[in-house]
Amino acid sequence: MPHRRLKVGVTRKLPDTVEQRLAALFDTSLNLKDRPLSRDELAALAQDVDVLAPTLGDQLDAAFFARAGGRMKLVANFGAGVDHIDVAAANERGVIVTNTPSVLAEDAADMAMALILAVPRRLVEGVRALERGAFAGWSPTWMLGRRVKGKKLGVIGLGRVGEAVARRARAFGLAIHYHNRKPINPHIEEELEATYWPDLDAMLKRMDIVSINCPATPQTHHLLSRARLAMMPPHAYVVNISRGEIIDEEALADAIEAGRLAGAGLDVFEKEPRPNARLLAAPSVVLLPHMASATIESRIEMGERVIINIKMFADGHKPPDRIILGLE
């Protein structure tokens, strides 16, 4: 199908350079107001395009695909995670789903490392103290945090992002431990001096900081459950830049309020965009508005991956970032 005849629907405002490229290559419908589409609007758009380019805020479940009609044949997701897309339902209706992997790892890892430093060293608490006029001068015992060097970091999910986090953490003197479904490449494991834990529970009992970097799936929902949070040492911290539903937030709030955990750094929440009110009020918790991948460079590179997938599809080839169930 020639590019100029391929109709593409974009659900949110994208960087100008990406939108200009899409408009030049395809018959593109843009969302210039950047207003989230309702379910009815999303279904109507899908019925009128060959390709839909959604973002993580768009819920593309089985009911959506049932209403989408037969024209749309590609969902070119603007983002690496596809937990908001029912890929099986899409495939059943002959719709290919792609994502934008690999381009987010470094920026996301930067933010994870920022939280790994910020929470134990109480950086945000210090800023708030200055803002409310509570700083009366240097004191030997005021605003004491925890040293990061020498601590044990447990990475849950040592994929692209997890590995990038581990490399940064090694530079700060942390010892790397990780839990995956299977061990990583032995050469990378040796380079990181990383210890593999096949048993997540056993790892959690021994870590000082835990970084969540696994995808959201039915199997990882509340992976850090109340029972698992209770296994962690009371001086431990939790950092999450993946998906909010991987942690039982109410159980996390209970543990922090009771002093059974030292604190947390979260870039994602169970019920976005609304953060847990108890975690928001906790002094030892740093919350960010889902901004781990929010750099100009990553957003443009994500857009380029979307365009590559659409062009390959338009030319009759398999898009390079096609999601294959069981392998994503």
C-alpha positions as CSV (number, residue, x, y, z in Angstrom):
1,M,0.0,0.0,0.0
2,P,1.6,3.4,-1.0
3,H,2.5,5.5,2.0
4,R,0.4,8.5,0.8
5,R,-2.7,6.4,0.8
6,L,-2.2,4.8,4.2
7,K,-4.3,6.6,6.9
8,V,-2.8,6.8,10.3
9,G,-4.6,8.0,13.5
10,V,-2.5,9.4,16.3
11,T,-4.2,9.5,19.7
12,R,-2.1,12.1,21.6
13,K,0.2,15.1,20.8
14,L,3.6,13.9,19.8
15,P,6.8,16.0,19.3
16,D,6.5,18.4,16.4
17,T,9.3,16.7,14.4
18,V,7.5,13.3,14.7
19,E,4.2,14.8,13.7
20,Q,5.7,16.5,10.7
21,R,7.3,13.3,9.5
22,L,4.1,11.3,9.9
23,A,2.1,14.0,8.0
24,A,4.7,14.0,5.2
25,L,4.6,10.2,4.8
26,F,1.0,9.3,5.5
27,D,-2.5,10.6,5.5
28,T,-2.3,11.4,9.2
29,S,-5.0,12.4,11.7
30,L,-3.3,14.2,14.6
31,N,-4.6,15.1,18.1
32,L,-3.2,18.6,18.3
33,K,-5.1,19.5,21.5
34,D,-3.5,16.5,23.3
35,R,-6.8,15.6,25.0
36,P,-7.2,11.9,25.9
37,L,-9.8,10.3,23.7
38,S,-12.9,8.7,25.2
39,R,-13.5,5.1,24.4
40,D,-16.2,6.1,21.9
41,E,-13.8,8.5,20.2
42,L,-11.0,5.9,20.2
43,A,-13.3,3.3,18.6
44,A,-14.5,5.8,16.0
45,L,-10.9,6.7,15.1
46,A,-10.0,3.1,14.7
47,Q,-12.8,2.5,12.3
48,D,-11.5,5.3,10.0
49,V,-7.8,4.4,9.8
50,D,-5.4,1.7,8.6
51,V,-3.0,2.3,11.4
52,L,-3.6,3.5,15.0
53,A,-0.7,5.0,16.9
54,P,-1.8,4.9,20.6
55,T,0.0,5.6,23.9
56,L,-0.1,3.9,27.3
57,G,-3.2,6.0,28.3
58,D,-5.3,4.3,25.6
59,Q,-7.0,1.1,26.8
60,L,-7.2,-1.2,23.8
61,D,-9.0,-4.2,25.3
62,A,-11.0,-6.9,23.6
63,A,-14.1,-4.7,23.6
64,F,-12.2,-2.0,21.8
65,F,-11.1,-4.4,19.0
66,A,-14.6,-5.7,18.7
67,R,-15.8,-2.2,17.9
68,A,-12.8,-1.2,15.8
69,G,-14.2,-2.6,12.5
70,G,-12.1,-4.3,9.8
71,R,-10.1,-1.5,8.3
72,M,-7.4,-1.1,11.0
73,K,-4.6,-3.7,10.5
74,L,-1.7,-2.2,12.6
75,V,-1.5,-0.8,16.1
76,A,1.9,1.0,16.2
77,N,2.2,1.8,19.9
78,F,4.1,4.9,21.0
79,G,5.8,3.2,23.9
80,A,7.7,0.1,25.0
81,G,5.0,-1.3,27.3
82,V,2.0,-2.9,25.8
83,D,0.1,-3.9,29.0
84,H,-2.7,-1.5,27.9
85,I,-3.2,-3.5,24.7
86,D,-4.9,-6.9,24.4
87,V,-2.5,-8.3,21.9
88,A,-4.3,-11.6,21.7
89,A,-7.6,-9.9,20.9
90,A,-5.8,-7.8,18.3
91,N,-4.2,-10.8,16.6
92,E,-7.5,-12.7,16.6
93,R,-8.8,-9.9,14.4
94,G,-5.8,-9.8,12.1
95,V,-4.3,-6.7,13.7
96,I,-0.5,-6.5,14.2
97,V,0.8,-4.8,17.3
98,T,4.2,-3.1,17.5
99,N,6.0,-1.1,20.2
100,T,9.1,1.0,20.6
101,P,11.7,-1.0,22.5
102,S,15.4,-0.2,23.2
103,V,15.1,3.6,23.0
104,L,14.0,4.2,26.6
105,A,16.5,2.1,28.5
106,E,19.1,4.8,29.2
107,D,16.8,7.6,30.2
108,A,14.7,5.3,32.4
109,A,17.8,4.0,34.1
110,D,18.9,7.5,34.8
111,M,15.7,8.1,36.6
112,A,15.9,4.9,38.5
113,M,19.4,5.8,39.6
114,A,18.2,9.3,40.6
115,L,15.6,7.7,42.9
116,I,18.1,5.2,44.3
117,L,20.2,8.2,45.4
118,A,17.4,10.5,46.3
119,V,15.5,8.3,48.7
120,P,18.3,7.1,51.1
121,R,20.0,10.5,51.0
122,R,16.6,12.3,51.7
123,L,17.1,14.8,49.0
124,V,13.4,15.7,48.6
125,E,13.0,15.9,52.4
126,G,15.9,18.4,52.4
127,V,14.3,20.5,49.7
128,R,11.0,20.6,51.6
129,A,12.8,21.6,54.8
130,L,14.3,24.6,53.1
131,E,11.0,25.6,51.5
132,R,9.3,25.7,54.9
133,G,12.1,27.5,56.6
134,A,13.2,24.6,58.8
135,F,16.9,24.8,58.1
136,A,18.6,26.5,61.0
137,G,22.2,25.7,60.0
138,W,24.4,22.7,59.7
139,S,24.1,20.1,62.5
140,P,26.0,16.9,63.1
141,T,22.8,14.9,63.6
142,W,20.2,16.6,61.3
143,M,18.8,15.1,58.1
144,L,20.9,12.0,58.3
145,G,20.4,9.5,55.5
146,R,22.0,6.3,54.4
147,R,25.2,5.7,52.5
148,V,24.6,4.1,49.1
149,K,28.1,2.7,48.5
150,G,28.4,-0.9,49.6
151,K,24.6,-1.6,49.7
152,K,23.0,-4.5,48.0
153,L,20.7,-3.6,45.1
154,G,18.2,-6.2,44.0
155,V,17.0,-5.7,40.5
156,I,13.7,-7.4,39.6
157,G,13.9,-7.8,35.8
158,L,17.4,-7.5,34.4
159,G,16.4,-6.7,30.8
160,R,17.5,-3.7,28.9
161,V,16.4,-1.2,31.5
162,G,17.5,-3.4,34.4
163,E,20.9,-3.9,33.0
164,A,21.3,-0.1,32.4
165,V,20.3,0.5,36.1
166,A,22.8,-2.1,37.2
167,R,25.7,-0.5,35.3
168,R,25.0,2.9,36.9
169,A,24.6,1.3,40.3
170,R,27.9,-0.5,40.0
171,A,29.6,2.9,39.4
172,F,28.2,4.1,42.7
173,G,29.6,1.1,44.5
174,L,26.5,-1.0,45.0
175,A,26.6,-4.8,44.8
176,I,24.3,-6.1,42.1
177,H,21.8,-8.9,42.7
178,Y,18.9,-9.8,40.3
179,H,15.9,-12.0,39.9
180,N,14.8,-13.1,36.4
181,R,12.9,-16.0,35.0
182,K,16.4,-17.3,33.9
183,P,20.0,-16.1,34.3
184,I,21.3,-13.4,31.9
185,N,24.3,-13.9,29.6
186,P,27.2,-15.2,31.7
187,H,29.5,-12.5,30.2
188,I,27.2,-9.7,31.2
189,E,26.7,-11.3,34.6
190,E,30.5,-11.5,35.1
191,E,31.0,-7.9,33.9
192,L,28.4,-6.6,36.4
193,E,29.6,-9.0,39.1
194,A,25.9,-9.8,39.5
195,T,24.4,-12.5,41.7
196,Y,21.4,-14.4,40.3
197,W,18.6,-15.3,42.6
198,P,16.1,-17.8,41.1
199,D,14.0,-17.4,44.3
200,L,12.6,-13.8,44.6
201,D,11.6,-14.3,48.2
202,A,15.1,-15.3,49.2
203,M,16.6,-12.2,47.4
204,L,14.1,-9.8,49.0
205,K,15.1,-10.9,52.5
206,R,18.7,-9.8,51.9
207,M,18.5,-6.6,49.9
208,D,19.0,-3.0,51.0
209,I,17.4,-1.5,47.9
210,V,15.1,-3.1,45.4
211,S,14.6,-1.7,41.9
212,I,11.6,-2.9,39.9
213,N,12.2,-3.1,36.2
214,C,10.0,-5.9,35.0
215,P,6.9,-5.5,32.7
216,A,3.4,-5.5,33.9
217,T,1.7,-8.8,33.2
218,P,-0.9,-10.9,35.0
219,Q,1.9,-12.8,36.6
220,T,3.6,-9.6,37.9
221,H,0.5,-8.0,39.3
222,H,1.2,-7.2,43.0
223,L,4.5,-9.1,42.6
224,L,5.6,-7.1,45.6
225,S,2.7,-8.2,47.7
226,R,2.0,-7.6,51.3
227,A,3.7,-10.8,52.2
228,R,6.8,-10.1,50.1
229,L,7.1,-6.5,51.4
230,A,7.0,-8.0,55.0
231,M,10.1,-10.1,54.1
232,M,12.3,-7.1,53.4
233,P,14.6,-5.7,56.1
234,P,13.2,-2.6,57.8
235,H,16.1,-0.5,56.5
236,A,15.3,-1.4,52.9
237,Y,14.0,0.9,50.1
238,V,11.9,0.2,47.1
239,V,12.3,1.9,43.7
240,N,9.8,1.5,40.9
241,I,9.9,3.0,37.4
242,S,8.1,0.2,35.6
243,R,4.3,0.0,36.3
244,G,2.4,0.9,39.5
245,E,0.4,-2.3,39.7
246,I,3.5,-4.4,40.3
247,I,3.4,-3.2,44.0
248,D,0.6,-3.5,46.4
249,E,0.5,0.2,47.2
250,E,-1.7,-0.1,50.3
251,A,0.6,-2.7,51.7
252,L,3.6,-0.5,50.9
253,A,2.0,2.5,52.7
254,D,1.3,0.3,55.7
255,A,4.9,-0.9,55.9
256,I,6.4,2.6,55.6
257,E,4.0,4.1,58.1
258,A,4.7,1.3,60.6
259,G,8.5,1.6,60.1
260,R,8.8,-1.8,58.5
261,L,10.4,-0.3,55.4
262,A,12.6,2.8,55.3
263,G,11.1,4.4,52.2
264,A,10.3,4.3,48.5
265,G,10.9,6.1,45.2
266,L,8.0,5.7,42.7
267,D,7.6,7.1,39.2
268,V,4.5,5.1,38.6
269,F,1.3,4.4,40.5
270,E,-1.5,1.8,40.7
271,K,-4.2,4.3,39.8
272,E,-2.6,6.8,37.6
273,P,-2.8,9.7,37.4
274,R,-3.9,9.7,41.1
275,P,-1.0,8.8,43.5
276,N,-1.8,7.0,46.7
277,A,-2.6,9.8,49.2
278,R,-0.8,8.0,52.1
279,L,2.4,7.6,50.1
280,L,2.2,11.2,48.9
281,A,2.1,12.3,52.5
282,A,5.0,10.1,53.7
283,P,8.2,12.0,54.2
284,S,10.4,9.1,53.2
285,V,8.7,8.6,49.9
286,V,9.6,10.4,46.6
287,L,6.9,10.4,44.0
288,L,7.4,11.5,40.4
289,P,4.7,11.9,37.7
290,H,5.7,9.0,35.4
291,M,8.6,10.9,33.8
292,A,11.4,8.2,33.7
293,S,11.5,8.3,29.9
294,A,10.5,11.9,29.5
295,T,13.4,13.4,27.5
296,I,13.2,15.1,24.2
297,E,15.6,12.6,22.7
298,S,13.6,9.5,23.8
299,R,10.3,10.9,22.6
300,I,11.7,11.7,19.2
301,E,13.4,8.2,19.0
302,M,10.1,6.6,20.0
303,G,8.4,8.5,17.2
304,E,11.0,7.3,14.7
305,R,10.4,3.7,15.8
306,V,6.7,4.2,15.2
307,I,7.3,5.5,11.7
308,I,9.7,2.7,10.9
309,N,7.1,0.1,11.9
310,I,4.4,1.8,9.9
311,K,6.6,2.2,6.8
312,M,7.6,-1.5,6.9
313,F,4.0,-2.5,7.2
314,A,3.1,-0.2,4.3
315,D,5.7,-1.8,2.1
316,G,4.3,-5.3,2.8
317,H,7.1,-6.3,5.2
318,K,7.0,-7.5,8.8
319,P,7.4,-4.5,11.2
320,P,10.7,-5.0,13.1
321,D,9.1,-4.4,16.5
322,R,6.1,-6.7,16.2
323,I,4.9,-8.1,19.5
324,I,4.8,-11.9,19.4
325,L,2.8,-13.4,22.2
326,G,5.1,-15.4,24.5
327,L,8.2,-13.4,23.5
328,E,7.3,-9.8,24.6
